[in-house]
Amino acid sequence: MKSWQEDLLDLASGKATCEREIFRRVEEAALALGFEHVAYGFQSPTPFSRPKITLLNSYPLSWQERYAQAGYLQVDPTVARGRRSQEPIVWTDQVFANAQSLWDEAREHGLRVGWAQSSLDVLGSGGMLTLSRSCEFLNPQELEAKQQKMRWLVQVAHLAFSRLLRCNQTNGSHRLSARELEVLKWSADGKSAQDIADILNVSKNTVDFHIKNSVAKMQVANKTAAVVRAALLGLLY
């Protein structure tokens, strides 16, 4: 029989092929830990001006709709804290002191006890897992007994979701050829088109051609943006 951690590692191994499959497994683990609801938010590092955010949760539909309608994502203090720190957050009146309407309405919808933790990686992706329930205060004894598994679940969920979502983004932008990647890598090192042409022993027109194709495939405005996007998607490592 597999241990709790081993079962979750299977999830992070890359075998899951869709967001819903990953979420279902995370939800099962959360239920086993005594929580009724799970929420996971993933923020892509691009575009910089307005990073794409993916939200998955098992909250009551009425709360999902209200949260979106009221724009609570923009004022949610747990989200703001998660972007600055990876320290766990236990829901309290103090945490929501500056978002009283959100806190009051969440409790009206049965979300009264919660714990959250974010996970940030070197590629600039950020994720936050939230576990919540309608009753039974999360006391220090329970927290101490379960927090190791809760933290483990955060890391596994982020690894699984970020791998899949980055893969989807990469596929959506079309795959770069080996030569296009090579040109972008040299560009990332500050080399000019002529420098790269000399290094690769090709014409500058050839380098410009590869750069133009890369920009089109990455669906960005210029070479710099193509280099940044490729780097953040982990294509240049």
Summary of the structure (lengths in Angstrom):
residues: 237
radius of gyration: 21.4
end to end distance: 36.7
largest distance: 69.2
contacts: 688
relative contact order: 0.13
helix: 54%
strand: 13%
